[in-house]
Amino acid sequence: MGFIHTTRPVRIPPHLYFVGSAIFHYLGPSFAVLLFARVPVAGVAWLRIVSAGLIFAAWRRPWRVFFSTTTETRWLIAGLGTIFAVMNYSFYIAIDRLPLGTVAAIEFVGPIALALVGTHTWRNLSALGLAVVGVYLLTDIRLAGEPVGFVWAFANAALFTLYIILAHRVSRSDRHSKPVDRLGAAMLVAALVITPIGFASALPAMTDLVALAAGIGVGLSSSVIPYVFDQLAMARLSRSTYALFVALLPATAVIVGIIVLQQVPTWLETAAIGLVIGGVLIHQESPGG
């Protein structure tokens, strides 16, 4: 009597995709540090987005999906691409004028609202509360800096919220194409939108091999890998759950600091990480996402 062997494909949990996105979210700025000393802020945004667009173009040829998909999906792709461009520009302008912790705390306001909208149980409300307290302690928000910096920080927060909404819709918008290809098409749109804003500022990098290499590094680690992971996660997570997981970003920054920079966290930071992780662990995904 023979045995029937069946192999089931290994399905990676969507939570792990988000963790991968979070890690690269903070590895990317290590390349940007090299760029800020050589290229103006608008030029850094241009290099990040255009290099990411070129990587997607060579890898996925996403324009084919853009022209073959539905009109609704094309509008979603165009909207997401525009948000990519303006959001990244706003983020760099903000962190050039305010402490990163302040910008990160302001950026979290939008996802909190999205998570609240999708919270229908006391369990998930408690999870959100733990995450909010943990993020507040981790970001150590300080309301000091240039007033115009706060304008850009809140603009970035609003655009980050729109990114979550649109990217989630793009991840599920067309069953006849892959989310990664639709993402690549959005990045090409972003490259077109950012060019009038940042191309002139990026010119100093064209004759600087270090700056060009750093720009490619920023594009790959900040706009290709994490956004691909986001699409893979969003395809299987509800929007409110993904918004809650954004709380992991500051915690991941501390963990990356421990591993890469040997920066030992304080007891308060350790407790804050515990609160964030606790909130994510007790959160329960709504049926049907």
C-alpha positions as CSV (number, residue, x, y, z in Angstrom):
1,M,0.0,0.0,0.0
2,G,1.6,3.2,-1.1
3,F,1.5,6.5,0.7
4,I,0.1,9.7,-1.0
5,H,2.4,12.6,-0.4
6,T,0.9,16.0,-0.6
7,T,2.8,19.2,-0.4
8,R,1.2,22.4,0.6
9,P,2.9,25.6,-0.4
10,V,4.3,27.5,2.6
11,R,2.3,30.6,3.1
12,I,4.3,33.4,4.8
13,P,2.2,35.2,7.5
14,P,1.4,38.7,6.4
15,H,2.7,40.0,9.8
16,L,6.2,38.9,8.7
17,Y,6.0,40.9,5.5
18,F,5.2,44.0,7.6
19,V,8.2,43.3,9.9
20,G,10.4,43.1,6.8
21,S,9.0,46.4,5.6
22,A,9.6,48.0,9.0
23,I,13.2,46.9,9.1
24,F,14.0,48.4,5.7
25,H,12.0,51.5,6.6
26,Y,14.9,52.4,9.0
27,L,17.8,50.9,7.1
28,G,17.1,53.2,4.2
29,P,18.0,56.4,6.1
30,S,21.5,55.1,6.7
31,F,22.1,55.7,2.9
32,A,20.3,59.1,3.0
33,V,22.8,60.3,5.6
34,L,25.5,60.2,2.9
35,L,23.2,62.1,0.5
36,F,22.2,65.0,2.8
37,A,25.8,66.1,3.0
38,R,26.1,66.2,-0.8
39,V,22.7,66.9,-2.3
40,P,19.8,69.3,-1.3
41,V,16.8,67.8,0.3
42,A,14.6,67.9,-2.8
43,G,17.4,66.2,-4.7
44,V,17.4,63.4,-2.2
45,A,13.7,62.8,-2.7
46,W,14.2,62.8,-6.5
47,L,17.1,60.3,-6.3
48,R,15.1,58.0,-4.0
49,I,11.9,57.9,-6.2
50,V,13.5,57.9,-9.6
51,S,16.0,55.1,-8.7
52,A,13.1,53.1,-7.3
53,G,11.1,53.7,-10.5
54,L,14.1,52.5,-12.6
55,I,14.5,49.4,-10.5
56,F,10.8,48.6,-11.0
57,A,11.0,49.3,-14.7
58,A,13.9,46.9,-15.2
59,W,12.4,44.3,-12.9
60,R,8.7,44.2,-13.6
61,R,8.0,46.4,-16.7
62,P,4.9,47.8,-14.9
63,W,3.7,50.0,-17.7
64,R,2.2,46.9,-19.3
65,V,-0.2,46.5,-16.3
66,F,-1.0,50.2,-16.3
67,F,-2.3,50.2,-19.9
68,S,-4.0,46.8,-19.6
69,T,-5.9,47.3,-16.3
70,T,-9.2,48.9,-15.6
71,T,-9.8,52.6,-15.6
72,E,-10.5,52.6,-11.9
73,T,-7.2,50.8,-11.2
74,R,-5.3,53.3,-13.4
75,W,-6.7,56.2,-11.3
76,L,-5.7,54.4,-8.1
77,I,-2.2,53.8,-9.5
78,A,-1.9,57.5,-10.6
79,G,-3.2,58.7,-7.2
80,L,-0.8,56.4,-5.3
81,G,2.1,57.6,-7.4
82,T,1.4,61.2,-6.8
83,I,1.2,60.5,-3.0
84,F,4.5,58.7,-3.1
85,A,6.2,61.7,-4.7
86,V,4.7,64.5,-2.4
87,M,4.8,62.3,0.7
88,N,8.5,61.5,0.4
89,Y,9.3,65.1,-0.4
90,S,7.4,66.4,2.6
91,F,9.1,63.8,4.9
92,Y,12.6,64.9,4.0
93,I,11.7,68.6,4.3
94,A,10.2,67.9,7.7
95,I,13.1,65.9,9.1
96,D,15.5,68.6,7.8
97,R,13.8,71.1,10.2
98,L,12.5,69.0,13.1
99,P,13.8,66.1,15.3
100,L,13.0,62.7,13.7
101,G,11.1,61.6,16.8
102,T,8.7,64.6,16.5
103,V,8.1,63.9,12.8
104,A,7.5,60.2,13.6
105,A,5.0,61.0,16.4
106,I,3.1,63.3,14.1
107,E,3.1,60.8,11.3
108,F,1.4,58.2,13.6
109,V,-1.7,60.5,14.1
110,G,-3.3,59.4,10.8
111,P,-2.8,55.6,11.3
112,I,-4.3,56.0,14.8
113,A,-7.5,57.4,13.2
114,L,-7.6,54.6,10.7
115,A,-7.1,52.0,13.4
116,L,-9.9,53.6,15.5
117,V,-12.3,53.5,12.5
118,G,-11.8,49.8,12.1
119,T,-11.9,49.0,15.9
120,H,-15.1,47.3,16.8
121,T,-14.2,45.4,20.0
122,W,-12.9,46.3,23.4
123,R,-10.0,43.9,22.8
124,N,-8.8,45.8,19.7
125,L,-9.4,49.2,21.4
126,S,-7.2,48.0,24.3
127,A,-4.6,46.9,21.7
128,L,-4.6,50.3,20.1
129,G,-4.3,52.0,23.5
130,L,-1.2,50.0,24.4
131,A,0.4,50.8,21.0
132,V,-0.4,54.5,21.2
133,V,1.2,54.8,24.7
134,G,4.2,52.8,23.6
135,V,4.8,54.9,20.5
136,Y,4.4,58.1,22.5
137,L,7.1,56.9,24.9
138,L,9.4,55.8,22.1
139,T,9.2,58.9,19.9
140,D,9.8,61.3,22.8
141,I,7.9,64.0,21.0
142,R,9.2,67.5,21.5
143,L,7.2,70.4,20.2
144,A,10.2,72.5,19.3
145,G,11.6,73.5,15.9
146,E,10.8,75.7,12.9
147,P,7.1,76.3,12.5
148,V,7.3,75.5,8.8
149,G,8.7,72.2,9.8
150,F,5.4,71.3,11.5
151,V,3.5,72.3,8.4
152,W,5.5,69.8,6.4
153,A,5.3,67.2,9.2
154,F,1.5,67.3,9.3
155,A,1.4,67.3,5.5
156,N,3.5,64.1,5.6
157,A,1.2,62.6,8.2
158,A,-1.9,63.3,6.0
159,L,-0.2,61.9,3.0
160,F,1.0,58.8,4.9
161,T,-2.7,58.2,5.9
162,L,-3.7,58.5,2.3
163,Y,-0.9,56.1,1.3
164,I,-2.3,53.4,3.6
165,I,-5.8,53.9,2.2
166,L,-4.8,53.9,-1.5
167,A,-2.1,51.3,-1.3
168,H,-4.5,49.0,0.5
169,R,-7.0,49.5,-2.4
170,V,-4.3,49.0,-5.0
171,S,-3.2,45.7,-3.4
172,R,-6.8,44.3,-4.0
173,S,-7.9,46.3,-7.1
174,D,-7.3,44.0,-10.0
175,R,-7.3,40.2,-9.7
176,H,-5.8,39.8,-13.2
177,S,-2.4,41.4,-12.3
178,K,0.0,41.3,-9.5
179,P,0.1,43.9,-6.7
180,V,3.9,44.3,-7.2
181,D,3.3,45.3,-10.8
182,R,0.7,47.8,-9.9
183,L,3.0,49.2,-7.2
184,G,5.8,49.5,-9.9
185,A,3.4,51.5,-12.1
186,A,2.7,53.8,-9.2
187,M,6.4,54.4,-8.7
188,L,6.8,55.3,-12.3
189,V,4.0,57.9,-11.9
190,A,5.8,59.1,-8.8
191,A,9.1,59.6,-10.8
192,L,7.2,61.8,-13.3
193,V,5.6,63.9,-10.5
194,I,8.8,64.4,-8.5
195,T,11.0,65.4,-11.5
196,P,9.8,69.0,-11.8
197,I,10.2,69.4,-8.1
198,G,13.6,67.8,-7.4
199,F,15.5,67.2,-10.6
200,A,17.5,70.5,-10.5
201,S,18.4,69.8,-6.9
202,A,19.7,66.4,-7.8
203,L,22.1,67.6,-10.5
204,P,25.1,67.7,-8.1
205,A,24.8,63.9,-7.7
206,M,25.1,63.3,-11.4
207,T,28.9,63.6,-11.2
208,D,29.3,62.1,-7.7
209,L,29.6,58.3,-7.7
210,V,29.1,58.1,-4.0
211,A,25.9,60.2,-4.1
212,L,24.6,58.1,-7.0
213,A,25.3,54.9,-5.2
214,A,23.7,56.2,-2.0
215,G,20.7,57.3,-4.1
216,I,20.2,53.8,-5.5
217,G,20.6,52.4,-2.0
218,V,17.9,54.7,-0.7
219,G,15.6,53.9,-3.6
220,L,16.0,50.1,-3.1
221,S,15.9,50.0,0.7
222,S,13.3,52.8,1.2
223,S,11.0,52.6,-1.8
224,V,11.3,49.2,-3.4
225,I,11.7,46.5,-0.7
226,P,9.4,48.0,2.0
227,Y,6.6,49.0,-0.4
228,V,6.7,45.5,-2.0
229,F,6.4,44.0,1.5
230,D,3.6,46.4,2.3
231,Q,1.6,45.2,-0.8
232,L,2.1,41.6,0.2
233,A,0.9,42.3,3.7
234,M,-2.0,44.6,2.7
235,A,-3.4,42.0,0.3
236,R,-4.2,39.8,3.4
237,L,-4.6,42.3,6.3
238,S,-7.5,44.7,6.9
239,R,-6.7,48.4,6.6
240,S,-7.2,49.0,10.3
241,T,-4.9,46.1,11.3
242,Y,-2.2,47.4,9.0
243,A,-2.7,50.9,10.5
244,L,-2.1,49.4,14.0
245,F,1.0,47.6,12.8
246,V,2.5,51.0,11.9
247,A,3.1,51.2,15.7
248,L,5.9,48.7,15.2
249,L,7.9,51.2,13.2
250,P,9.4,53.1,16.2
251,A,10.0,49.9,18.1
252,T,11.8,48.5,15.0
253,A,14.0,51.6,14.9
254,V,15.1,50.9,18.5
255,I,15.8,47.2,17.7
256,V,17.8,48.0,14.6
257,G,19.8,50.4,16.8
258,I,20.6,47.6,19.2
259,I,21.7,45.2,16.5
260,V,23.4,47.5,14.0
261,L,24.7,50.4,16.2
262,Q,24.9,48.6,19.6
263,Q,22.7,51.3,21.1
264,V,21.4,49.8,24.3
265,P,17.8,51.1,25.0
266,T,16.8,52.6,28.4
267,W,14.4,50.8,30.7
268,L,11.7,53.2,29.5
269,E,12.3,52.3,25.8
270,T,12.3,48.6,26.7
271,A,8.9,49.0,28.4
272,A,7.6,51.1,25.5
273,I,8.6,48.3,23.0
274,G,6.8,45.8,25.3
275,L,3.6,47.9,25.2
276,V,3.7,48.1,21.3
277,I,4.4,44.4,20.9
278,G,1.7,43.6,23.5
279,G,-0.8,45.7,21.6
280,V,0.0,44.0,18.3
281,L,-0.2,40.5,19.9
282,I,-3.6,41.0,21.5
283,H,-5.1,42.6,18.4
284,Q,-7.6,40.3,16.6
285,E,-8.0,40.6,12.9
286,S,-11.6,41.2,11.9
287,P,-13.2,38.4,9.8
288,G,-13.1,39.1,6.1
289,G,-10.4,41.8,6.5
